[in-house]
């Protein structure tokens, strides 16, 4: 099986976003594909941009919260 790394994973802010989302979503049982789609699909709140394109070093936590909310992860589901 060949693994392909999305090019945005090589950039600091999208990588930090992915790590923030994974650290909170994986423990509640969300699978990798669900997380991937939540990171790459457009969000109205982000001017129809996907989180991986809208994220910057200064907004990682805010964007992570949007992604987690879209996947149904409640703030009380993690610390």
Order of alpha helices (4+ residues) and beta strands (2+ residues): alpha-alpha-beta-beta-alpha-alpha
